[in-house]
């Protein structure tokens, strides 16, 4: 699977299928993506190849344990990294260049979801992470 930012300067390949996928409703994701929620696929860091623009990715510590990577030119969110899972990168499914190989398996941080954003599916819902 290939992924890229809006301006096309950052490109990466995810060489294996995602381990899992979820839809996050936390306030940090709402703020950083400017959206009510974001769907992520969890990939092994060792299975991600940076094809171009890795030096254009800026890191932001959104909390003590979380780092977010984004394109310095267009602002696209490229990944979410949590220190408790050092071998993983969560990739927003919206930056994939083709349809994802996985569908989200659950909703996380639903206690923080936007009041006007109803959950209309039957996926499991977790108040925190899973």
C-alpha positions as CSV (number, residue, x, y, z in Angstrom):
1,X,0.0,0.0,0.0
2,X,1.2,3.5,-0.8
3,X,0.4,6.7,1.1
4,X,1.2,10.3,0.5
5,X,0.5,13.8,1.8
6,X,-1.7,16.4,0.1
7,X,1.2,18.2,-1.7
8,X,2.8,14.9,-2.7
9,X,6.2,15.6,-1.1
10,X,6.0,12.9,1.5
11,X,5.5,9.4,0.1
12,X,5.7,6.0,1.9
13,X,5.0,2.4,1.3
14,X,3.4,0.1,3.9
15,X,4.7,-3.3,2.9
16,X,2.4,-5.5,4.8
17,X,-1.2,-5.5,5.8
18,X,-2.3,-3.4,8.8
19,X,-2.3,-5.2,12.2
20,X,-5.5,-3.5,13.3
21,X,-7.6,-0.4,12.6
22,X,-9.8,1.8,14.7
23,X,-11.7,5.1,14.6
24,X,-10.4,7.5,17.2
25,X,-12.7,10.2,18.7
26,X,-10.2,11.7,21.1
27,X,-9.8,15.5,21.4
28,X,-6.2,15.4,20.2
29,X,-7.2,13.7,17.0
30,X,-10.1,16.0,16.5
31,X,-7.8,19.0,16.9
32,X,-4.8,17.7,14.8
33,X,-7.0,16.5,11.9
34,X,-9.7,19.2,12.1
35,X,-12.3,16.5,12.1
36,X,-14.8,14.7,14.4
37,X,-12.8,11.5,14.2
38,X,-10.0,9.8,12.3
39,X,-9.6,6.2,11.1
40,X,-6.1,4.7,11.6
41,X,-4.4,1.6,10.5
42,X,-1.7,0.2,12.7
43,X,1.5,-0.8,10.9
44,X,4.8,-2.2,12.0
45,X,7.5,0.5,11.8
46,X,9.9,-2.0,10.2
47,X,7.4,-2.5,7.3
48,X,7.2,1.2,6.4
49,X,9.6,2.4,3.7
50,X,9.9,6.2,3.2
51,X,10.0,6.7,-0.5
52,X,10.4,10.5,-0.4
53,X,10.1,13.5,1.9
54,X,11.0,11.9,5.2
55,X,13.0,15.0,6.1
56,X,9.9,17.1,5.4
57,X,8.0,15.4,8.2
58,X,7.9,17.4,11.4
59,X,7.2,15.8,14.8
60,X,5.0,17.3,17.4
61,X,4.7,15.9,21.0
62,X,0.9,16.2,21.5
63,X,1.4,14.6,25.0
64,X,4.1,13.1,27.1
65,X,3.8,9.7,25.4
66,X,2.6,10.7,21.9
67,X,4.3,12.0,18.8
68,X,2.6,13.0,15.6
69,X,4.3,13.4,12.3
70,X,3.0,15.8,9.7
71,X,4.2,17.3,6.4
72,X,5.9,20.7,7.0
73,X,4.6,22.0,3.6
74,X,1.0,21.0,3.5
75,X,0.2,20.0,7.1
76,X,-1.1,16.5,6.3
77,X,-1.0,14.2,9.3
78,X,1.3,11.3,8.3
79,X,1.5,9.2,11.5
80,X,0.7,8.8,15.2
81,X,3.3,7.2,17.4
82,X,2.8,6.1,21.1
83,X,5.8,5.3,23.3
84,X,3.9,2.4,24.8
85,X,3.9,0.7,21.3
86,X,7.5,1.5,20.0
87,X,7.3,-0.8,17.0
88,X,4.1,0.6,15.6
89,X,3.0,3.6,13.6
90,X,-0.6,4.5,13.2
91,X,-1.3,5.7,9.7
92,X,-4.4,7.7,8.9
93,X,-6.4,5.7,6.4
94,X,-7.2,8.9,4.6
95,X,-3.7,9.4,3.3
96,X,-3.6,6.0,1.5
97,X,-3.4,6.3,-2.3
98,X,-5.8,3.3,-2.7
99,X,-8.5,1.7,-0.8
100,X,-7.3,0.3,2.6
101,X,-6.8,-3.4,3.0
102,X,-8.7,-3.2,6.3
103,X,-11.8,-1.7,7.8
104,X,-11.9,-0.2,11.3
105,X,-12.7,-2.8,14.0
106,X,-13.9,-0.5,16.7
107,X,-14.3,3.1,18.0
108,X,-12.0,4.4,20.6
109,X,-12.2,7.4,23.0
110,X,-16.0,7.6,22.4
111,X,-16.3,9.5,25.7
112,X,-14.6,12.5,23.9
113,X,-16.6,12.2,20.7
114,X,-18.3,15.3,19.2
115,X,-21.9,15.5,20.4
116,X,-23.2,16.1,16.9
117,X,-21.2,13.1,15.4
118,X,-23.4,10.0,15.8
119,X,-21.9,6.6,15.6
120,X,-24.1,4.8,13.0
121,X,-22.5,1.4,12.9
122,X,-22.4,-1.6,15.2
123,X,-18.7,-1.7,15.8
124,X,-17.5,-2.0,19.5
125,X,-17.2,1.3,21.3
126,X,-14.5,1.9,23.9
127,X,-14.4,5.0,26.2
128,X,-10.6,4.8,26.2
129,X,-8.2,2.9,23.9
130,X,-8.7,-0.8,23.4
